[in-house]
Amino acid sequence: MVLDAARSVAERHLAEALPRRWNHVQGVATRAEVIGPHFDGGPVLVAASWLHDVGYAPNLGATRFHPLDGARALRDWGADDLMCGLVAFHSAAAHEADVLGLLDELRAFDDPQGLVRDLLWYLDMTTSPDGDRVSFDDRMAEVRERYPAEHYVSRALNGSMADRRGAVDRAESWLSSVGLAGQV
């Protein structure tokens, strides 16, 4: 999916219906646009950054689990397997899917390992709901405050922290290696 189309799809589904979510997505994608020129996977990262939360759109929420709903919508719209997998598995979604009993459905998509995935997770988990850059620890604290203890996000968070932290650490190491530490 080309970058303009990714942005347009996200805007069409999120801007009016979920303006705060749209602010978050814009923050993630704006930061991805800074990183993009520094590696071959940049265009994929930028497109995935625009699309990662499209599954929150009320008209797409078949399961109400946004990574799965987003990936299914993208597949239906003709997105490639990599894009669908990045959206399906972003930010430790497998842990949440397991809590919800949706892991088998999520596994209809491949979990793409590697730099693009780590950078997407990093950007998502260091961008506030309002689109501002925040630390990983502050973002995780904000997530804990936003969701009650019985919510599936809260229940999955502890079990996913090692995966989340690992992705952030790998992303930060790579960003440092290309001279972008502290810039995105």
C-alpha positions, 0 to 999 in steps of 0.5 A: 500500500503506498504511503498516500493511500495509507495516510488517507485510509487511516484519516478516513477511518479515524480522524472524525470518529476517533480524533484522539486516536487519530492524533496518536496515529499522526504522532507515530507516523510523523516520527516514522517519516523521520526514520524512513529515509535511513533504511530500506524498510522505511516506506513499509514502516511509514505505511504501517505507522499510519495503519497500525490502529485503523482497526479501532474504527467503529465500522471495522470492529468485528471482534473489537480487538483492533490489531485483528480487525485492522489486519483483516480490513487491510487484507480485504483491501488488498494489502500485502502479507507483511503489512497485514502482519505488522498491523496484526501483531503490533505492540505485543498484540499476541499476548492480548489475543491470547487473553481474549481467546483470539490467538488462533484467529490472529495467527492467520497472519504472520508475525514479521520479525525484524527491524520494521516490526521493532521500530513500529512497536517502539514508535507506538509505545513511545507516542502518547494518545495525543501524539507526543513523544514520551518514554516507554515507561511513561507510556506503559504507566499511561496504559495501566492508568487508562485500562482497569485491572480486569480489562484484557489490555491490563491483564496481558500487559505484565506478560508482554513487558519483556517482549515490549521492552526487547523491541524498544531496546533493539529499536533504540540501539538501531536508532543510535547506530544511525545517529537518530538517538533522541531525535525521534 
